[in-house]
């Protein structure tokens, strides 16, 4: 398989264009205060270079075979379609800064009036990128802020530790007060080399990714009790996400496809394509049930609620 990165500009660049006024979303099920579009800015042929144990990258790359990099022009085109109250999050299924345009995307999302949040390991980011976005008032919780994922001793997240990365982390530490709603997280104890920079937080727990880690045979029995949350719904029950915030926290891929949520690494539930369709056409309907939710720790049974099963496209 070729290692050449496939980049195609779907939408011509809108030079120096910033959309400052946008319509308010009128979708009939606007019951959440935090509707979110989470952008996956890249899907490399071999998956994310950080290759975290809790991200089933082989499931993702097997299911996805389209554009590997989201272009800046296509990103702007899709953002211009989103209602103003939609939070734009940079995280997705891979490290966002593997895409060299990520900082410019963050700035554009903010300048068009959207709440913005970022989840990053810092891999691919440089000091110039950090300075370009440090002034942005990142949206707060839930699921907000500028969250930096630190390398752990157990190497559950396999950050490539380079001199560039070392300099970046020290620069961020020296300037973290510039960033609104800045925070750090780690999937274990912080790697010794950086443990003096950030201390005093509880290591995060991981998720089974709605059973997708089982597909990749990464969910080892000892990890289920040690670091993973996992409660499987009874098979065959009509099941949906247990809160509107998660049902309306969708993930956009580099080719414009929008999948249900950040657990859908197998791309089972493609809601539509934001390049080709309006947001209101692809947003999930209320009480829609998804098969994937039966295997998810966030799933909830709807035995006593009227429902319809979503069809895959």
LOSE-905047 format. One line per 10 residues: number of its first residue (from 1); for each residue x, y, z of C-alpha. Coordinates in steps of 0.2 Angstrom, whole numbers, plus 5000, padded with zeros to 4 digits. Each point is the difference from the previous one (the first is absolute). Example, Ala and Ser with C-alpha at 12.3 -4.5 7.8 and 13.67 -1.06 7.14 Angstrom:
2
1> 5062 4978 5039 | 5006 5017 4997;
! end
This chain:
313
1> 5000 5000 5000 | 5007 5017 4995 | 5004 5012 5014 | 4996 5015 4989 | 4988 5012 5009 | 4984 5003 4990 | 4995 5018 5000 | 4986 5006 4989 | 4992 5018 5001 | 4982 4997 4999;
11> 4994 5018 5002 | 5011 5014 4993 | 5007 5011 5014 | 4990 5015 5005 | 5014 5013 5001 | 4999 5012 5014 | 4981 4996 5003 | 4994 4999 5018 | 4981 4997 5003 | 4996 5011 5015;
21> 4981 4998 5001 | 4991 4983 5000 | 4982 4993 5002 | 4995 4992 5016 | 4997 4982 4999 | 4981 4995 4999 | 5001 4981 5000 | 4985 4993 5009 | 5010 4991 5013 | 5010 5014 5007;
31> 5000 4994 5018 | 5019 5001 5003 | 5010 5015 5005 | 5016 4993 4992 | 4996 4993 4982 | 5018 4996 4994 | 5008 4996 4983 | 5017 4992 5004 | 5012 5000 4985 | 5012 4986 4996;
41> 5013 5010 4990 | 5009 4985 4993 | 4999 4981 4999 | 5018 4994 4994 | 5001 4984 4991 | 5008 4992 5015 | 4990 5009 5013 | 5004 5013 5013 | 5019 5000 5004 | 4996 5001 5019;
51> 4992 4983 4998 | 4991 5001 5018 | 4995 4983 5007 | 4982 5006 5002 | 4998 5006 4982 | 4996 4986 4988 | 5010 5007 4985 | 5000 4984 4990 | 4981 4999 5001 | 5000 5018 4994;
61> 5012 4998 4985 | 4992 4984 4994 | 4983 5009 5000 | 5006 5016 4992 | 5009 5001 4983 | 4997 5018 4994 | 5009 5016 5002 | 5014 5000 5013 | 5001 5018 5003 | 4986 5013 5002;
71> 5004 5016 4990 | 4998 5017 5007 | 4988 5005 4986 | 4989 4985 5004 | 5000 5004 5018 | 4995 5018 4997 | 4986 4994 4989 | 4993 4988 5013 | 5002 5013 5015 | 4990 5013 4990;
81> 4985 4988 4999 | 5000 4997 5019 | 4988 5010 5011 | 5009 5012 5011 | 4996 4991 5017 | 5009 4984 4994 | 5016 4997 5009 | 5014 4995 4989 | 5012 4988 5009 | 5017 4995 4993;
91> 5003 4982 5005 | 4992 4987 4990 | 5007 4983 4997 | 5018 5005 4998 | 5012 5014 5006 | 4994 5016 4992 | 5017 5008 4998 | 5006 4987 4988 | 4991 5011 4988 | 5011 5015 4997;
101> 4985 5012 4998 | 4993 4996 5017 | 5004 5016 5008 | 4993 5010 4986 | 4984 4989 5001 | 4999 5004 5019 | 5002 5019 4997 | 4987 5000 4986 | 4987 4990 5011 | 5002 5013 5013;
111> 4999 5015 4988 | 4984 4994 4993 | 4992 5001 5017 | 5000 4982 5006 | 5004 4994 5017 | 5017 4990 4998 | 5008 4986 5010 | 5016 4990 4997 | 5006 4983 5005 | 5018 4997 4995;
121> 5016 4990 5004 | 5010 5014 4993 | 5008 4989 4987 | 5001 5009 4984 | 4998 5017 5008 | 5014 5012 5001 | 5003 5016 5011 | 4994 5011 4986 | 4983 4990 4999 | 4998 5002 5019;
131> 5003 5019 4999 | 4988 5001 4986 | 4985 4993 5010 | 5005 5004 5018 | 4990 5016 5000 | 4984 4991 4996 | 4987 4999 5014 | 4997 4981 5000 | 4983 4995 5005 | 4999 4992 5017;
141> 4993 4983 5006 | 4992 4989 4997 | 5012 4993 4987 | 5008 5017 4997 | 5015 5010 5003 | 5018 4997 4993 | 5004 4983 5007 | 5018 4993 4998 | 5002 4982 5001 | 5017 4996 5008;
151> 5010 4984 4997 | 4999 4987 5013 | 5013 4988 5008 | 4990 4984 4994 | 5001 5007 4982 | 4981 4997 4998 | 5002 5015 4989 | 5016 4999 4989 | 5005 5018 4998 | 5016 5001 4989;
161> 5011 5010 5012 | 5011 5011 4990 | 5010 5016 5004 | 4986 5010 4991 | 4987 4992 5011 | 5010 5004 5016 | 5002 5018 4995 | 4982 5001 4997 | 4994 4993 5017 | 5012 5012 5009;
171> 4994 5015 4990 | 4982 4995 5004 | 5003 4998 5018 | 5009 5017 5000 | 4985 5008 4991 | 4985 4990 5006 | 4993 5015 5009 | 4997 5008 4983 | 4987 4986 4996 | 4982 5001 5006;
181> 4994 4984 5007 | 5017 4991 4998 | 5001 4983 5008 | 5011 4984 4999 | 4995 4981 5001 | 5010 4984 4999 | 4995 4982 4999 | 5011 4995 5015 | 5015 5007 5008 | 5008 5014 4990;
191> 5016 4995 4992 | 5015 5003 5012 | 5008 5013 4988 | 4985 5011 5001 | 4993 4996 5017 | 5007 5016 5008 | 4991 5011 4988 | 4982 4995 5005 | 4995 4991 5016 | 4985 4998 5011;
201> 4986 4993 4988 | 4991 4983 5000 | 5005 4989 4985 | 4985 4998 4988 | 4991 4984 4997 | 4998 4993 4982 | 4985 4993 4991 | 4997 4984 4990 | 4995 5011 4985 | 4983 4991 4999;
211> 5008 4983 4997 | 5012 5006 4987 | 5015 4996 5010 | 4994 4982 5001 | 5000 5000 4981 | 5018 5004 5001 | 5004 4988 5014 | 5007 5014 5011 | 4988 4999 5014 | 5010 4988 5012;
221> 4991 4993 5015 | 5011 5008 5012 | 4997 5017 4992 | 4981 4999 5002 | 5001 5002 5019 | 5016 5010 5000 | 4997 5014 4988 | 4985 4998 4990 | 4982 5004 5002 | 4989 4987 4992;
231> 4982 4995 5003 | 4991 4991 4985 | 4981 5002 4998 | 4990 4985 4998 | 5001 4994 4982 | 4985 5004 4989 | 4993 5014 5011 | 4996 5016 4991 | 5014 5011 5006 | 5005 5018 4998;
241> 5013 5012 5008 | 4995 5005 5017 | 5001 5019 4998 | 4997 5012 4986 | 5017 5007 5002 | 5008 4984 4994 | 4987 4996 4986 | 5003 5018 4993 | 5019 4998 5002 | 5003 4994 4982;
251> 5017 4997 4992 | 5004 5007 4982 | 5013 4990 4990 | 5013 5008 4987 | 4988 4995 4986 | 4985 5009 5008 | 4991 4985 5006 | 4992 5002 5017 | 5000 4985 5012 | 4989 4998 5015;
261> 5013 5003 5014 | 5018 4998 5006 | 4997 4982 5004 | 4996 4995 4982 | 5017 4995 4994 | 4993 4987 4988 | 4989 5014 4992 | 4984 4990 5002 | 4989 5015 5001 | 5003 5013 4986;
271> 4987 5013 5002 | 5004 5009 4984 | 5014 5011 4992 | 5002 5018 5006 | 5009 5005 4983 | 4984 4995 4990 | 4986 5003 5013 | 4994 5012 5013 | 5003 4997 5018 | 4981 4999 5003;
281> 4998 4986 4988 | 5013 4989 5009 | 4997 5004 5018 | 4993 4984 5009 | 4981 5000 5004 | 4994 4998 5018 | 5000 4983 5008 | 5008 4992 4985 | 5008 4983 5005 | 5017 4994 4993;
291> 5006 4982 5001 | 5017 5007 5006 | 4993 5007 5015 | 4996 4982 5007 | 5019 4998 5002 | 5003 5017 5007 | 5003 5006 5018 | 4989 5015 4996 | 4986 4990 4993 | 4982 5000 5008;
301> 4986 4988 4996 | 4984 5008 4993 | 4988 4986 5004 | 4986 5011 5005 | 5003 5014 4987 | 4994 5000 4982 | 5015 4999 4988 | 5006 4997 4983 | 5016 4991 4995 | 5012 5010 4989;
311> 5005 4993 4983 | 5018 5000 4995 | 5005 5010 4984;
! end
